[in-house]
Amino acid sequence: MSESKPQSRSASDVNPNRERVLFLCTENSSRSQMAEVILKKLAGDRFEVRSAGLAPKDVHPLTHEVLREHGFDT
């Protein structure tokens, strides 16, 4: 199993007044990515949001397309 480097966070990403939400799925290629983008857009001021996968893959091409269709920047 390969190890991945933790993502660095800026001080603006970590706010002790925000709840933390992690969307976790197998590949982190579609559903969890969409959930992260949507929650950040709708309530990013109240939640620190991340997504992850147990066996991460590249983001599915339709993920970006679906988000754009619904007005979310990717």
Residue pairs with C-beta under 8 A, 6 or more apart in sequence:
4 56
13 48
14 48
15 48
18 45
18 46
18 47
18 48
19 46
19 47
19 48
20 47
20 48
20 50
21 39
21 47
21 48
21 49
21 50
22 50
22 51
22 52
23 31
23 32
23 35
23 36
23 39
23 49
23 50
23 51
23 52
24 32
24 51
24 52
24 53
24 54
25 31
25 32
25 51
25 53
25 54
26 53
26 54
26 55
27 53
27 54
27 55
27 56
27 57
28 51
28 52
28 53
28 56
28 57
29 53
29 56
29 57
29 58
29 59
29 60
29 63
30 59
30 60
30 62
30 63
32 51
32 52
32 53
33 51
33 59
33 63
34 63
34 66
34 67
35 51
36 49
36 50
36 51
37 67
37 72
37 74
38 67
38 72
39 47
39 49
40 47
40 49
41 72
41 73
63 74
64 74
67 73
67 74
68 74
